[in-house]
């Protein structure tokens, strides 16, 4: 049964079958060939995988991000970022990073960042004299910050998979690593700009200009603050916070920017529905796959194998991170979380690793996989947007991936980067 499950899954991925169908088909075929369990388990597991109140946060966060994007908030973010860092060497690249950090507090999705601000930033950088491949690569790398700075769809799924962490705790754990990712990418952009002659040093805008840009961006920047403050004060749960985010996005689009209308809202609802459907199909199919892994005691076998290598928690973390990084090269983030977390999370308890530290390292590792070949989702988005071959984009993104991996290593080796902020609010005891 184990052999059928893995062979069908791997073959499905190799021949280009969508990962949701590869997982669901592998599970169905494994059950059918084994014959000891009823095939009614298949629809039951599909339904159980998405029959969750906290999971309702996923479609709401997707809709809120789409509404904010349709409201034209990207322009306000770009202007504010440009006023703050656009005048320094490699300024447009820095604007790219800063805009993505701010947009991450709205979207919670790397693909949303890549398809929205990422596409605009790529064109702006190319027009400013940056190499087209590097422009797209930087946009792809910065979009990875989206699932790390709260809110985060991936973190919601992780918290549903591992009961030892909460959505609020994970949201807070992502603040410092997300900011470190932004700083690392800005440092690498500065180095590459000096080396390749990108951008010029300009005159810094006056503080009056900067304050006006901040004022116009304030309604957008308030959204993540409202979400986090509401959750921490107990005013609403993370799921309810996602619904609040939708109403706030509607308010901004209808009464502040005044760009939303009935026709545009209809388009946004359709787009969000399609994205949500794709995400929930992946979650439901992955739940069947994860259930079979548990049934076959594969998590225990992998845990025993890793635990047999060493008893040092740091070494365990490094081994797990290499394993997850390899998996992230071939498996998308959401199914990877559902499949890998039940397998690996028990190791953190076994070796005394803080669950938030472990969770943050896993989430960060898998989101970096979104920008790595051969199946990195944001690479395909940016390749399509910038009309570049995937090979060109892959070569251009390598130094940026190196910067992100340095941040990952820091998060692995320094637990307080993940636990300090949650600890301030009582989530990392």
N, C-alpha and C positions, 0 to 999 in steps of 0.2 A: 504493500500500500504506500509506504514511504517512497519507494523507488518510482512508482507511477506518478505520485504527486509532484516530485521534483523534476522528473524527466519531461513530463507533459508541460510543466510550467516553463522550464528552461527552453525547450524546443519552441513553445509558443512565442516567447520573447525573441528568440533567434530569427524566426520567420516573420516577425513584425506584427503579431497579433496584439491588439491593445491589451495593456497589462490587466485591466479588470477582467476581460474575457479569458486571459491566460490563467489567472488565479481561479476564477469560477469554473472554467472547463477542467482544470487539473483536479480540483476538489470533487467535481461531479464524477469524472472518470475514475478517480481513486475509490470513491464510494461504490460505484457500480461494479468495478472489478472485484473489490473485496467481498461484497455481497452480505456482510454481517450486519450492516446498518441500513435502515430504511432510507430511501432516496428522499423521503419527506423531510429529512434533516436539511436538505439543501435550501428549499424556500424558507424554512424556519430560521436558519442561520442568516440568510439574506435579510429577512425582516428584523431579526434581533439585532443585527449589526447597525441598523439605523433607527431602531425604536428607542430613542434616547432623548430626554428633554434637553440636556446640555448640548446635544448635537445640533439643536435648532439654531445655535449661535452661528453656525457655518453659513447658512443661506442669508441670515441677516447681515453679517459682516460683509459678505460678498455684495449684497445689494447696497449697503451703505457706501462701500468704496466706489461702486459703479455710479451711484447718484452724485457723490462728490466729484468724481471725474467729469461727469456730464455737466456739472455746475460750473465748470471752467476754473476750478481752483488751482490747476497746475500752473497757470500763468502767474497767479499771486505768489505761489511758492518759488517759482523760478526768479521772479523779480526780487523777492526778499533774499534768496540765496545769492543772486548776482550782486546785490547791494552790499552784502557782507563779505564775500570772498572773491567776487569776480575780477577784482583789480590786481590780484597777486599772480605770480608766475603759474601758468597752467590753470588760470582762473576758471575757464569754462568747464574743465574737468572737476574742479572743486565745487562748482555750482551743481554739477551732475550729482556728486556725492551728497552734498547737503540737502538738495531737493529730495533725493531718495530717502534720506534719514527722516525728513519731515513727513513724506508721503507714507512711510512705513507705519507711522502712527495712525494712519487712516485705513490702509488697505488690508494689511495682514497677509498679503499674498505676493510672492515674487513675480508671478506671471502678470498680475494686475499692474505692478510697477513697471515691468518690462514693456507691456503693451501700451501703457498710458504715458507717464512722464518719460520713460526710457526712450520711446520713439522720438519724442520732441527733443530731448537732450542730445540724442545721436545726431539729428539734423543740425542742431545749433552748433555742436562741436565741429562737425564737418565743414559748415560754412565759415567757421572761425579759423580754419587752417589746420585742424587736427586730422591725422590719418583716419580714413573712414572706418577701417577695421578696428583701430584702437578706440574710436568713439563708440562703436557698437559694443566692443568688449567691456569698456568701462561701464556702460549702461547695463549690460548683463550682470556684471559683478556687483554693482550697487543695488540692483533689484533684489539680490539675495538677502539684503538687510530687512526686506519687507516682512518675512515671517519671524524675525527675531525681536524687533522692537514692538511692543504690544500696541494693538491687539494682534493675535496670531491664530490663524485657522489651524496650523499644524499643532500648536500648543493645546488647543481645545481637544484635538483628536488624541494627543499624547495623554492628557489628563483623563480621558475616558478609558484609555488602555491600561494605565497604571494608577490604581486607587490611592497610592501613597503620596501623590502630588495633587495639587489643586490648580485650577485654571488661573486663579488670582496669583498664586505663588509663582507659577511659571511665567505669567506676564511680567511680574516684577523681576524675575531672574533674568529676563532678556534685555533689560535696560542697559546695563553696563557692557555686556558683550556686543550689543548692537551698536553702541557708541564707539566701542573699540574697533569694530569693523569699519565704521566710517572714517575714523582717524587713520587706520592702517591703509585704506584705499587712497586717502588724501596724501599720505606720505609717499606712497608708491607713484601716484599721479605726479606729485611734485618732482620726484626723482626722474621719471621718464620724460617729463616736460623739459627739465634742464638738459637731459641727455639728447633729446631729439629736437629741441628748439621749438616746442609747442607754446603758443601764447606769449604774451609780453606783459611786463609789469606796467600797470596803468595807475591813474590817480584814484585814490580812495574817494568814494562818494562822501558827501557831508553827512553828519549825523541826522540832519533834518530829512534827507532823502532816505536814509536807512530806517528812521522811525516811521515815515509814511509807508514804506514798503512793509514794515512789521505790522502796522495798523491794518493794512489791507489783507495781510496773511493771518491775522489774529483769529478770525472766525474758523479758519481751517485748523489752526494749531490748538484751539480749545477742544476739539473733538476728542483726541486721546486723553486729554486732561479730565474731561467730563467722565469718560468711560472708567478710567482708573480710580478717580476720586469716588465715583458712585459705588464701585465694587468694594473699595477699602473701607468706606464708611458704612457699608451694609445697606445702603439705600436701594440697591438692586443687585441681583446675581449676575454673573458673567453673561448668561443667556439673555436676561432682561436688558443688560447693558447693550447687547447687540441690537435689540429692538429700539432702544433709546437712540442709538447711533443712526438708525434709519430715519427716525423722525427728525433728528437734528440735521441730517443731510438734506432732507426735504425742505426744512425751514431755510437752510442756507441757499439752496437752489431756487426756491420760490420767492423769498423775501429779501435776501441779501444780494446775491449775484443776479437774481431774476432771469436766469437763463433756462430754467426748467419750465416746460409746458406739458400739456396732456399728451401730445404726440411723442415728445422726447421721453417722458416717463414710461410710456408704453414700450418704447424700444429698450429702455434700461431694464424693465421688468422681464422682457423676453430674454435679453442677454444674460441677466443674472440667473434666470431660471435654467438656461442651458448649462451655464457653468456649475450651478448647484447640482443639477442632475448628474453631470459627469463626475463630480466629487463624491456624491452619495452612492453612485453605482460602484465606484472604486472601494468605498468604505464597506459596502455590503458584501461585495465579492471577497474582499480581504478578510472579512470576519469569518467566512467559511474556511478560508485557507488557514487562518490563525487557529481556529477551533480544531482543525485536523492536526496541526502541528502539536497542539497541547495533548490531544487524544493519543498521538503516537509517541508522546514523551520526548519529543525532539529538543525542547528547551532544556530539559534536565540533562540530556546527553551533551549538548553544546556547552552548557554551564559547567558540567563536570570536566569536559575537555579543557576549557579555558582555565578553570580553577586548578587543574592538575599541573598547569605550566608554572605557576608561581602563587605565592600567598601575599605578595606585596600589592597593596591597593593601587599604587601609582602604575605599576607594571600591568595590572589588570585593566586599568583605564586605557592605557596605551594600546594594549592588545585589542580591546573592544573597539577602540576608535579606528584602528587599521581595518578591522573586520567590517565595521559600519561604512567606512569610506569606500571600500571595495564594493559593498552592496549598493551604495548610493550612486555608483557609476552606472548601474544597470536598472535600478528600480526607482520609480518616482517616490516622492517624499511621503505622501499619505499612506499608500500601501506598505511602504517600508516601515513606517511607524507601527502600523497595526501588526505586521508580521514579526518585526524584530524586538519590539519592546517586551512582549511576554517571554521571549527567549532570553533577553539580556538583563532586564530589570532585576530579576532575583539576585544577580551577581552583586549589585550594589548593596543589598541587604546582607548578603553573605560575607562581604569583605569590609563592611562598615563605611561605605561610601554614601555621602548624603544624597538622598533621592533627587533633590533639586539640582545639585551639582551634576549628577549622572544624567538627568533628563536634559539639562541645558546643553551638555556636551553632545548628546545624541542628536538633538534638534538642530544645533548649529552644524554638526557634521553632515547631516542629511540635506540641509538647505544649501550647503556648498555644492553638494552633488547636483543641484539644479543648474549649475553653471559649468558642469564638467561633461565632456563627451563620454560615451557615445549617445546617451539619451537625455542630456540636460535640457529640461524644458525651456528655460530662458534663452539658451543658445539657439534653439529652433525659432523662437519668437523674434529675437534680434536679427537672426540670419534672414528671416522673411522681411522684417521691417527695413533693414538696411540694404537688402538685395546683395548679400554677400554669400560666398560659399562657406559652408561650415568649417572647412579646413582653414580658411583665412581667419575666421573668427576664433577658432581654437588656438591658433598660434598667438594671436594678439592677446588672448586672455590669460595666458600662462603666468606672466609675472604678477598679475592681479590675484590669481588663485593662490600664488605663493604667499601674498600678503594676508589673505583670508586664512590660510592654513597656519600661519604664525599666531593669529588670534585664537584659532581652535586649540593650538598647543598651549597657549597661555591659559585658556579656560580650563583645560584638562589638568594642568599642573597647579593652578591657583584656585582652589575651591571658592574662596571669598568673592571672586569676580561674579559668581553666580548666586551666592547665598547672602551677600552683604545687604543688598536692598530688600529682599524678602525678609531678612532677619529684623530689619528696622520696623516691620509691620507685623511681626510675630508669625511669619510663614516658614521660617527656617530654623526651628528649634531642634 
